[in-house]
Amino acid sequence: MSHPLTWLAKERRGTAFWVLLAATAMVFAAISALDVPLHTSAAPNGIVSFELARNPATAQAILDSWDGSARVYAGLSLGVDYLFMALYASTIALGCVLVGTRLGGVTARLATWLAWAQVLAATLDAVENWALIRWLLGSRTAFWPPVAAWCATVKFALVGLGLAFVLCGAVMSLVRGRR
């Protein structure tokens, strides 16, 4: 099984990783700034509280805690997140590929699976955002909050696994390099 970044020349992957990491960090900073007005008693974690609301009553309580300006910030955050999902998924997937290539063996096979998992995470993030945007725009169809929460939960798990793999792999690679 090949990874999702086979189209990227091997000699360009290291540079591409650092460029993607920088772009991901910049967009993350923008999203973090958009999130500041979204922190309320009903949404202590801002947009993440909305993502994980799980039921219509909680989602509505969060929405009710946001004034008109905060709702605009939420909409902007969800829109910018579409760019962010492409960046974080590509960055983490490429990190997995680089670690897998460096360490080889079973690690390389696991890297391929985790790289594809980042594509799935971004896809789930897109569905999650669509559900949240529908709720934000006034649809009160009861399945939107649980859909968003399920997608967010799986997304966070996949992203967490990918990040852990890249960080552990980078440490292992450094330790091997010093021997």
VENVENTA-V654758 format. One record per pair of residues at least 4 apart in sequence whose ideal C-beta (glycine too) atoms are under 8 Angstrom apart, sorted by the first residue. I is the first residue (numbers start at 1). GAP is how many residues later the second one is. If there is no record, write none. Layout:
i=I gap=GAP
i=I gap=GAP
This chain:
i=1 gap=108
i=1 gap=111
i=1 gap=112
i=2 gap=4
i=2 gap=110
i=3 gap=90
i=3 gap=93
i=3 gap=94
i=3 gap=97
i=3 gap=108
i=3 gap=109
i=3 gap=112
i=3 gap=113
i=4 gap=89
i=4 gap=111
i=4 gap=112
i=4 gap=114
i=4 gap=115
i=5 gap=8
i=5 gap=85
i=5 gap=88
i=5 gap=89
i=5 gap=92
i=5 gap=110
i=8 gap=4
i=8 gap=5
i=8 gap=8
i=8 gap=86
i=9 gap=4
i=10 gap=91
i=12 gap=4
i=13 gap=4
i=13 gap=81
i=13 gap=84
i=13 gap=85
i=13 gap=88
i=14 gap=4
i=14 gap=84
i=15 gap=4
i=16 gap=4
i=16 gap=78
i=17 gap=4
i=17 gap=74
i=17 gap=77
i=17 gap=78
i=17 gap=81
i=18 gap=4
i=19 gap=4
i=20 gap=4
i=20 gap=67
i=20 gap=70
i=20 gap=71
i=20 gap=74
i=21 gap=4
i=21 gap=70
i=22 gap=4
i=23 gap=4
i=23 gap=64
i=23 gap=68
i=24 gap=4
i=24 gap=60
i=24 gap=63
i=24 gap=64
i=24 gap=67
i=25 gap=4
i=26 gap=4
i=27 gap=4
i=27 gap=53
i=27 gap=56
i=27 gap=57
i=27 gap=60
i=28 gap=4
i=28 gap=56
i=28 gap=60
i=29 gap=4
i=30 gap=4
i=30 gap=50
i=31 gap=4
i=31 gap=46
i=31 gap=49
i=31 gap=50
i=31 gap=53
i=32 gap=4
i=34 gap=4
i=34 gap=13
i=34 gap=39
i=34 gap=42
i=34 gap=43
i=34 gap=46
i=35 gap=4
i=35 gap=11
i=35 gap=12
i=35 gap=38
i=35 gap=42
i=36 gap=10
i=36 gap=37
i=37 gap=29
i=37 gap=32
i=37 gap=33
i=37 gap=36
i=38 gap=5
i=38 gap=8
i=38 gap=9
i=38 gap=11
i=38 gap=12
i=38 gap=28
i=38 gap=32
i=38 gap=35
i=38 gap=36
i=38 gap=39
i=39 gap=4
i=39 gap=5
i=39 gap=6
i=39 gap=7
i=40 gap=4
i=40 gap=22
i=40 gap=25
i=40 gap=26
i=40 gap=30
i=41 gap=24
i=42 gap=7
i=42 gap=19
i=42 gap=20
i=42 gap=22
i=42 gap=23
i=43 gap=4
i=43 gap=6
i=43 gap=7
i=43 gap=19
i=43 gap=22
i=43 gap=23
i=44 gap=5
i=45 gap=4
i=45 gap=7
i=46 gap=4
i=47 gap=4
i=47 gap=27
i=47 gap=30
i=47 gap=31
i=48 gap=4
i=48 gap=104
i=49 gap=4
i=49 gap=13
i=50 gap=9
i=50 gap=12
i=50 gap=13
i=50 gap=24
i=50 gap=82
i=50 gap=98
i=51 gap=77
i=51 gap=81
i=51 gap=97
i=51 gap=98
i=51 gap=101
i=52 gap=97
i=52 gap=100
i=52 gap=101
i=53 gap=5
i=53 gap=6
i=53 gap=9
i=53 gap=92
i=53 gap=95
i=53 gap=96
i=54 gap=4
i=54 gap=91
i=54 gap=92
i=54 gap=95
i=55 gap=4
i=55 gap=90
i=55 gap=91
i=56 gap=4
i=56 gap=84
i=56 gap=86
i=56 gap=88
i=56 gap=89
i=57 gap=4
i=58 gap=4
i=58 gap=87
i=59 gap=4
i=59 gap=76
i=59 gap=85
i=59 gap=86
i=59 gap=89
i=60 gap=4
i=60 gap=80
i=61 gap=4
i=62 gap=4
i=63 gap=8
i=63 gap=72
i=63 gap=73
i=66 gap=4
i=66 gap=5
i=66 gap=8
i=67 gap=4
i=68 gap=4
i=69 gap=4
i=70 gap=4
i=71 gap=4
i=71 gap=65
i=72 gap=4
i=73 gap=4
i=74 gap=4
i=74 gap=58
i=74 gap=62
i=75 gap=4
i=75 gap=58
i=75 gap=61
i=76 gap=4
i=77 gap=4
i=78 gap=4
i=78 gap=51
i=78 gap=54
i=78 gap=55
i=78 gap=58
i=80 gap=4
i=81 gap=4
i=81 gap=44
i=81 gap=48
i=82 gap=4
i=82 gap=44
i=82 gap=47
i=83 gap=4
i=84 gap=4
i=85 gap=4
i=85 gap=36
i=85 gap=37
i=85 gap=40
i=85 gap=41
i=85 gap=44
i=86 gap=4
i=86 gap=36
i=87 gap=4
i=88 gap=4
i=88 gap=30
i=88 gap=34
i=88 gap=71
i=89 gap=4
i=89 gap=29
i=89 gap=30
i=89 gap=32
i=89 gap=33
i=90 gap=4
i=90 gap=28
i=91 gap=4
i=92 gap=4
i=92 gap=22
i=92 gap=23
i=92 gap=26
i=92 gap=67
i=92 gap=70
i=92 gap=71
i=92 gap=74
i=93 gap=4
i=93 gap=21
i=93 gap=22
i=93 gap=23
i=93 gap=25
i=93 gap=26
i=93 gap=69
i=94 gap=4
i=94 gap=21
i=95 gap=4
i=95 gap=67
i=95 gap=70
i=95 gap=71
i=95 gap=74
i=95 gap=75
i=96 gap=4
i=96 gap=15
i=96 gap=16
i=96 gap=18
i=96 gap=19
i=96 gap=22
i=96 gap=66
i=96 gap=69
i=96 gap=70
i=96 gap=73
i=97 gap=4
i=97 gap=14
i=97 gap=15
i=97 gap=18
i=98 gap=4
i=98 gap=68
i=99 gap=4
i=99 gap=8
i=99 gap=12
i=99 gap=66
i=99 gap=67
i=99 gap=70
i=99 gap=71
i=99 gap=74
i=100 gap=4
i=100 gap=7
i=100 gap=8
i=100 gap=9
i=100 gap=10
i=100 gap=11
i=100 gap=12
i=100 gap=15
i=100 gap=69
i=101 gap=7
i=101 gap=10
i=102 gap=67
i=102 gap=71
i=103 gap=4
i=103 gap=5
i=103 gap=66
i=103 gap=69
i=103 gap=70
i=103 gap=73
i=104 gap=4
i=105 gap=4
i=106 gap=4
i=107 gap=4
i=107 gap=62
i=108 gap=4
i=109 gap=4
i=110 gap=4
i=110 gap=55
i=111 gap=4
i=111 gap=54
i=111 gap=58
i=112 gap=4
i=113 gap=4
i=114 gap=4
i=114 gap=47
i=114 gap=48
i=114 gap=51
i=115 gap=4
i=115 gap=47
i=116 gap=4
i=117 gap=4
i=117 gap=41
i=117 gap=44
i=117 gap=45
i=118 gap=4
i=118 gap=40
i=118 gap=41
i=118 gap=44
i=119 gap=4
i=120 gap=4
i=120 gap=34
i=120 gap=38
i=121 gap=4
i=121 gap=33
i=121 gap=34
i=121 gap=37
i=121 gap=38
i=121 gap=41
i=122 gap=4
i=122 gap=33
i=123 gap=4
i=124 gap=4
i=124 gap=27
i=124 gap=28
i=124 gap=30
i=124 gap=31
i=124 gap=34
i=125 gap=4
i=125 gap=26
i=125 gap=27
i=125 gap=30
i=126 gap=4
i=127 gap=4
i=127 gap=20
i=127 gap=24
i=128 gap=4
i=128 gap=19
i=128 gap=20
i=128 gap=23
i=128 gap=24
i=128 gap=27
i=129 gap=4
i=130 gap=4
i=131 gap=4
i=131 gap=13
i=131 gap=14
i=131 gap=16
i=131 gap=17
i=131 gap=20
i=132 gap=4
i=132 gap=12
i=132 gap=16
i=133 gap=4
i=134 gap=5
i=134 gap=7
i=134 gap=10
i=135 gap=4
i=135 gap=5
i=135 gap=9
i=135 gap=10
i=135 gap=13
i=139 gap=5
i=142 gap=4
i=143 gap=4
i=144 gap=4
i=145 gap=4
i=146 gap=4
i=147 gap=4
i=148 gap=4
i=149 gap=4
i=150 gap=4
i=151 gap=4
i=152 gap=4
i=153 gap=4
i=154 gap=4
i=155 gap=4
i=156 gap=4
i=157 gap=4
i=158 gap=4
i=159 gap=4
i=160 gap=4
i=161 gap=4
i=162 gap=4
i=163 gap=4
i=164 gap=4
i=165 gap=4
i=166 gap=4
i=167 gap=4
i=168 gap=4
i=169 gap=4
i=170 gap=4
i=171 gap=4
i=172 gap=4
i=173 gap=4
i=174 gap=4
i=175 gap=4
